[in-house]
Amino acid sequence: MLIGQLALLEQAGLKPTEEFLSHFAEIQSKGWTVAALAVDHKMAALGFKDGLKKGAKETLVKLRAQGITSMTMLTGDHPRTAEAIALEVGLKDYHAGLMPGDKLEIIEKLSKDHKVAMVGDGINDAPALTQAWVGIAMGGLGSDIALNAADVVLMNDRIEALPELIALGRRTNGIVLANLIIGGGVIACLTAASLAGLLPLPIAVVGHEGSTLLVILNGLRLLRGPFAKI
């Protein structure tokens, strides 16, 4: 008994019929992963399909609304399977039949002109996750190697959390910038006033501590809203 890719049957000296190959391709075109089974020179095609993650298509729509218009699917699946999945989720760009090194090469190429975020959960994704500007792993189902290679881990495996994650990152950048302006501005004003003799040093110190408290309170705003669910 043999089970695997068509190439395995050919290596064993078995020649699939045109009817079998047509049936094999038909299953692949539906987005299924197909394995060939041979027992006593009789052949069968076994189809396996992983369901799309809940909310995958809606997530891509939200990402586009956030200004992320360039998205690519990298998969080790057969091109026909990849094409069907890409069509189902609304992706135009995809690369199929990839090995881990192929994914790494594509990420390296894209990184020359763009800041690339890579989302993955398998061992095959680990090299690409490491190379990407931001590597995002799905924590619940992800392999240990992928989790260690990623910069961010979504522990709840909610693919729909990606837009929330990006919104949180952008909000964090805004708050950090505001804190730098607040802290730097207060220190500059207090220093100038103290040097000019307009403000006693103890009052300047109290003012500095007050600005520190203000920066902390401003940072705590990140705990508000839906971001705590990520």
DOLUMRO-369524 format. One record per residue (C-alpha): residue in three letters; x, y, z. Coordinates in pm, whole numbers, plus 50000, padded with zeros to 5 digits. Layout:
ALAXYZ;...
***
This chain:
MET500005000050000;LEU501245034649909;ILE499825068250009;GLY501205102449926;GLN501685125549631;LEU501285114549272;ALA505055115049232;LEU505285086949488;LEU503115064449273;GLU505185072348966;GLN508385064349154;ALA506865030549241;GLY506265023548872;LEU502505029648882;LYS500925049648602;PRO497675067848691;THR494995067948424;GLU493735099948263;GLU490415095048439;PHE492165092448776;LEU494265123448708;SER491165142848606;HIS489375132348925;PHE492465141349129;ALA492615176148974;GLU488875181449024;ILE489185175649399;GLN492165199249419;SER490225226449237;LYS487705226549524;GLY490395237049769;TRP491065202549912;THR494455187149985;VAL494575154349792;ALA496605122949853;ALA496895093549617;LEU496285058749757;ALA497415027049580;VAL496574991649694;ASP497304961649469;HIS497574984349163;LYS494184999949240;MET494215037449295;ALA492045061649486;ALA492175098749561;LEU491715109449922;GLY490605145349980;PHE491235164650301;LYS490055199750369;ASP490855223150655;GLY488025247450706;LEU488855284250682;LYS489365301351013;LYS486205318151131;GLY486115354051014;ALA489065350550774;LYS487345367650481;GLU485925395450699;THR489365400650852;LEU490905407550512;VAL488175433050441;LYS488955451050767;LEU492695450550696;ARG492115466750358;ALA489995493250530;GLN492995500450754;GLY495115507650448;ILE496795473650415;THR496165466350050;SER499065442949969;MET498415408050106;THR499885375149984;MET499165339150079;LEU502155315950112;THR501325278950127;GLY502795244850067;ASP499525232849915;HIS499095224049548;PRO498475254349321;ARG494905243149244;THR494115240349615;ALA495735273849686;GLU493815290249402;ALA490475278049538;ILE491265290149890;ALA492495323949767;LEU489325328049564;GLU487205319149867;VAL488785345450093;GLY489175371949824;LEU492955371449773;LYS494415378349431;ASP498065371349512;TYR499255337349633;HIS502255314149610;ALA501735276549629;GLY503835245149660;LEU506345262749884;MET508985247850109;PRO510175266950421;GLY513115281050227;ASP510805293449953;LYS508675312550204;LEU511815327750353;GLU513035338550010;ILE509715355549928;ILE509675374050261;GLU513265385550205;LYS512345398349859;LEU509255416849983;SER511205431550276;LYS513505450550040;ASP510725475149953;HIS508145470450229;LYS507715465150601;VAL506335429850601;ALA504165412950863;MET504035374950843;VAL501255354551006;GLY501805317251054;ASP501495288151293;GLY503545259151159;ILE507145247451169;ASN507445255950800;ASP506575292250880;ALA509305297351141;PRO512125309750910;ALA509785334650740;LEU508405346451075;THR511945354051189;GLN512785373150871;ALA509625394350862;TRP509605429451010;VAL506865416551242;GLY506235379351287;ILE502775370251420;ALA502045334751538;MET498745318751629;GLY499375307451986;GLY496815280452058;LEU497505258151757;GLY500955270551662;SER504085249351689;ASP506655257651958;ILE509215266951692;ALA506805291551528;LEU505905306951865;ASN509575312151952;ALA510305327351610;ALA507425352451622;ASP507455387651765;VAL503755386551855;VAL501645356751965;LEU497845356851947;MET497045332852230;ASN493345329952150;ASP493915320051783;ARG491355345951668;ILE492365355951316;GLU489885384551343;ALA492115399351616;LEU494635410451351;PRO492875443651271;GLU492545449851645;LEU496255442551689;ILE497175467551419;ALA494855493751567;LEU496445487751908;GLY499925491751762;ARG498995524451593;ARG497325537451908;THR500395527652111;ASN502645547151875;GLY500395577351913;ILE500435575652292;VAL504215570852304;LEU504665601452082;ALA502275621552300;ASN504155610852614;LEU507475621552463;ILE506025655452376;ILE504445659652720;GLY507525648352911;GLY510025667252697;GLY507895698652686;VAL507365700153061;ILE511055694053134;ALA512105721052885;CYS509685746453033;LEU510605738653394;THR514335739753319;ALA514065773053139;ALA511945787953419;SER514355775853688;LEU517435789053508;ALA515725822653459;GLY514955824253830;LEU511215824753768;LEU510555791653944;PRO512075777954266;LEU513865744754222;PRO511565725354462;ILE508525736454263;ALA510255725753940;VAL510925691154088;VAL507265687754189;GLY506235698553841;HIS508525672153688;GLU507005644853905;GLY503555657053805;SER504435653353437;THR505645617753507;LEU502275609553662;LEU500525624853362;VAL502565603153125;ILE501645571853324;LEU497955580353321;ASN498095586952948;GLY499685552852892;LEU496955535853094;ARG494485545952825;LEU495685515452632;LEU493805493652879;ARG490515508552766;GLY488465496152473;PRO488395462352297;PHE492165457752292;ALA492225438452620;LYS490595409252431;ILE493585404152201;
***
